[in-house]
Amino acid sequence: MGTLIGTWRMSAGGIQEGMEKLAQGAAVGEAIVTAIRAVEDHPGFTSVGYGGLPAADGVVRADAAYMDGRTLRIGAVLEAAQLRNPIDTAYALCGRATNCVLTGDGAEQFAKAQGLALGSLLTPQAEERWRQEKDQHRPLTSYQGHDTVCVAGVSQGKMGVGTSTSGLFMKEVGRVGDTPLPGCGFYCDDQAGAAACTGLGEDLMRGVLAYEVVRRMKDGMSAQQAAETALLDWERRRLAMGENPGEMSLIALAPDGSFGGATALPLFPFAVGTNQGVQLYAARYADGVHTVSPVDASALQGVD
């Protein structure tokens, strides 16, 4: 049937829906989009889709992308305020030879022409939080509620990866992170593997980490080795430049269905769907030691 892997505990329900699609014979891309759409539709997840937190002007603007591992083509939307499911538009754009990355109004016009659902992503709860904090001038940080949803998959020899986010709370209008940028927030190659990132986009873009993980798999590393060494090497580089390591995590998937996860955080949960069901895993980093192990949902109380 195949394997799907998604960032954060919040992806688990969508991963289950995606695996059901694969069991019904759906293509891996459809399964990935199904998994991400489930997160976009959940108003309780404040960093993705409907329920996402606004930019500084009170408007929720989404970024999303999809990459086909066979053709290496991508589709992406940036700063779109009226796409109810940004991943649907990104997926529809993937395969175009030109005009495959659209921003704002252009992405929305394309979605309308395709018959995709439009509408504001702002919920009353998100608007109220914006009103409470719009004059606080707090520093922008990721991992609050949580962050980008990324799903990679393989089925019948075909691979894909998708991403979706509403971006940083109180970001400047026009700000775009790593999520819709190939090589930075995601990358997929049927001949090597797929990877995707979650965390502060400005730091992830500098390391081009998604591509770096796939490159290492192409050179012979396992998905776990590639994710872990790419992240730790970038963290060491940043420390050498006098910077704090930052908040970043990665998932990786090999063509044979083996997978990996890596983090600079004390705890990073991710979900994996296989023919045996959906299992949560926890990547942990402490005192220079990185571990990944299965975990029960009860051990992740309060972590999306």
Secondary structure, 3 states (H helix, E strand, C coil): CCEEEEECHHHHHHHHHHHHHHHCCCCHHHHHHHHHHHHHCCCCCCCCCCCCCCCCCCCCCEEEEEEECCCCCEEEEEEECCECCHHHHHHHHCCCCCCCEEEHHHHHHHHHHCCCCECCCCCHHHHHHHHHHCCCCCCCCCCCCCCCEEEEEEECCEEEEEEEECCCCCCCCCCCCCCCCECCCEEEECCCEEEEEEECHHHHHHHCHHHHHHHHHHCCCCHHHHHHHHHHHHHHHHHHCCCCCCCEEEEEECCCCCEEEEECCCCEEEEEEECCEEEEEEEEEECCEEEEEECCHHHHCCCC
